[in-house]
Amino acid sequence: MRRSGAGRRDRARGANRPDARIDENVRELALDLVYDRRRDDYDPLIALMDAFADVKSEAVQREDRSGWPIPKRLKHRIIDGDRDGLEPDLEQQLSEMPALAIVNDVLLDGMKVVGELFASGEMQLPFVLQSAETMKAASVPRAAHGARRRRRQGTLVIGTVKGDVHDIGKNLVDIILTNNGYGVHNIGIKAPLQAFIERQRGRGRRDR
């Protein structure tokens, strides 16, 4: 399923026109990609990207959110992965709410919706990644500033063990803990157990 939201529709020219038809060559390229019909001299992903290299999305009518309360706008920026205009909204909200409250009560509320949409199959992984990047851009500088003014709660070593490449959830945990005054040593993905022990003892590699 495609994810709805400002800037996420009509990626190909004329995609929302009733008379739009899928070019047969594009259909075959897409099927080659889905069924992994690669050959030594042919990569369907590169071929598909080349086919759309000169295609520009048409102007999309964006929903007017200027009248929305700032917390609601920020929440939906996270859901949509929309960083256009993020900073002015954050600066305005900072005049009314502490940085950590914005992160914990507004931005993370948006990420909760993202998680629910992903779990139900209504949002695909690339859009989850885009939302996570927006969350990071919105929260990390403010969270770090707010956390420095709070008493340090403790220090944790986090990472995903060898064989596990899931990085998004780990990084969100990093953000949440940092927001709440914890020190976090994030040693990355597919980390051997010994790396956790060595980092805890202060001998491991630098934090990622």
N, C-alpha and C positions, 0 to 999 in steps of 0.2 A: 504494500500500500504506500502511496505517496503521502508525505507529510504536508499538511496545509500550513499556511503562515505567510507573512509578508516576505516577498522576495524569493519564495521557494516554488512558485508556480510558473508554468509556461517557459520551461528552460529551452525548448526548441521552438523555432519560429512557427507561429500559427498553431500551437499545440492545443489551444482551447477553442478553435473554430470548428463548428459542426461538420464542415466539409473537409477537415484535415485528414490526410491519409498518410500512412507510414510508407515511406519509400521502400521498395522491395529489397534494394541493396542494403539499406540500414537494418531492415528486419533480419536479413541473413547474417550481417555482422553481429547483431545482438545475439542471435542464436549460436553463432560460433563462440561468442564469449561465454554464454550460459553453459554450453556443453563442452567448453574447453577444447576447441578444435584447433589447437595450436600446431604449427609445423615449424620446421627449422627456419624457414624463410618467411613465416607469417605469424604475427601476434594479433589476435582479434581485438585486444584492448587498444593497442596503438592504432590499428586500422579504424576502429570506431571513433577514437579521439580525432584522428585526421579528418574523418567524414564530417565532424561538427566543428572543425577548427575555425571556420569563418562565420559560424552561426552566432548571432547576437540575440539575446532575449529581448522581446518587445517590452515596451513600457508597461509595467504592472501597476494597476490601481491599488495603492496602499490604503489600508484602513486608517481613517483619521483617529488617532489616539491622543490628540493634543488635549482633549478635555478629560482624559482619564486621570485619576489620582496617580501621583508619582509611584507609590509602591506597586500599583497594578501594572503600570507601564514597565517598570523594572522587571517584575516577575515574568511578563510576556516577552521581554527582550531575552531572558534566559531560555524560555521555552522555544522561541524562534531562532535562537542563536544570532540575534541581531545586535551588532555592536555600533551601528550607525546612530549617533546621538546618545550613546550610552553615558559618556562623561558628563554632559550637561545635566542629565537626569540624576546622576549620582551626586553631583555637586549640590543640586537643589535639595535632594533628600537629606544630605549631610547637615543642612541647616536646621533640620527638624528632628533628626534621629541619629544616635551614635553609630559609628562605622560598624561595630560588631553587631548591633541590632539589625542594621540593614542586611548584613551578610546572613545572619542566622534566621531572621524572621521574614525576610523578603526574597533574597536571592535563592536560599536553600529551598524555599517553598516552590520556586520555579523548577529547581532540579528535581524535587519530589514528583512533580507532574511529568517531567521528562522520563523519569524512571518508570512511572506507571504506563506512559504511552509506549515505551520500549518493551515493557513486559507484556503488553497486550498486542504487540505487533503493529501498532499504529505509527510507530516511528522507527526508522531504519538507523543502523549504526552510524553512518556518516553524519547524520543530523544530531545524533547524541554527542558525537565528538565536537561538533560545532557549538552545541549548547555548553559543553564542558569547557571549551576554550573561552566562550563568552563569560562563563562563571569565573574562570580563572582571571580574566582581564578585569572583571568588575571587583573581585574580592581580595586578591592577593595583596595589593599595595595598602588597602585600607585595613585589612585584617592584621597585617604585620604592624602597622602603626598602632592599632588598638591593642594588640597583644603586648607590645613593648611597654605599654602603660599599666598592664596588669601584672600581678605577681605570677611568676612562673609556676605552673601547676605540676610540672614534671617533664621527663624526656622519654620519648618512645623511639624504637627502631622499627620501621615498617618496610615491607617489600613483598613481592610475590615470589613464591618458592620456585625452584627449578621445575620446568615443565608447564608452568602457568604464565601465560603472556598477558593476562588481563591487567591493564594499567590504569584504566579510567577510574574504577572504584577505589583503587589504592590512592590515587592522586586526590580524589574527593575527600577521602578520610584524612589525608595530609592537610588539606585546606581547612576542614572542620576542626581538627585538633589545633592547628596553628591559630585559627580564629579565637579559640578558647584558652589561649595562653600556654599551650604545651610546646615544648621543643620537639621537633621531629627530624629524625635521620632517615631519609628515604633512600634506600640502597638500590631501588630499581626493580626490574623484572627478572624472572628466572634466576633468582639468587640462590646459591647453595646455602644450606643451613649454617655452615661454618662462617659464612660472611656475616650473618646476623650476630653470631657470638663475638666475632672479631670487632665488629662495629660497636657492640655494646662495651667492649673492653677498651675502645678507643684506638684500635690498631687497623681498622678497616679502611676501605677506599673512601674518598670524599663523598658527601651527600650529592645526590643528583638534583 
